[in-house]
Amino acid sequence: MRLNSLWLLIARLGSQAALALFTILIARQLGSTAFGEYAFITAIVFIGNMATTFGTDMILIRDIAARRDYSRLAPSLIIQLSSSAAFIVVTFLSASLAALKIYSLSLIPLAFFTVFTSVLRGQQRIGLYSLLGLATAAMQLFFGILFIQQGTSIVTVAILLLIVQVTAAFTAWALCRRHIPQWQTSRDLFISALKASTPIAVLAIITILYQKISRSSTKKLASS
């Protein structure tokens, strides 16, 4: 427990530092208008990721940690990919920002990343999970230093972020593929996973809406 906590602390501090440096880099190189677009698209994709995860990560972690039960692995991935595809379609139909459309595609690798990291967490391989998060943040910063210069378009930034997510998902698969038994899928397993994850998903969506309403109310009170 202490070792896992130490790994989590080190990785969290390192990841936060890398992300903070990346944000500073983006703000300096893009300018206020493009940085505002960057903040907007990352917020939309963050909300989309929380919604499309649909609580399946918590179910997987619980099943694997308690019983080494991997039966809901494939159904959880199908649920996430289906909801991510629906979110992407809505984004392409409703959004006008090309960068948002491009970055919304990252929900697909994020679905794989969530499932594979849930396996790592359920197996108590916290060290690998922590290092993966740190490596992802460091890779994002590294790409930013290499490719984001003064005048770089927000579309280029979205493409780089998408590449980071694809690489992170592939790395997560490489770390846990040997420790996953044969994938199973059936109608009953899919329904079971959907029923188990729905209450968690509803709670997460309510939390997002509550936070959004609270922030809007706070801004209105401050402006008045």
Buried (B, 14 or more C-beta within 10 A) or exposed (E): EEEBEEBBEBBBEBBEBBBEBBBEBBBEBBBEEBBEBBEBBBEBBEBBBBBBBBBBBBBBBBBBBEEEEBBBBBBBBBBBBEBBBBBBEEBEEEBEBEBBBBBBBBBBBBBBBBBBBBBBBBBEBBBBBBBBBBBBBBBBBBBBEEEBEEEBBBBBBBBBBBBBBBBBBBBBBEBBEEEBEEEEBEEEBBEBBBEBBEEBBEEBBEEBEEEEEEEEEEEEEEEE
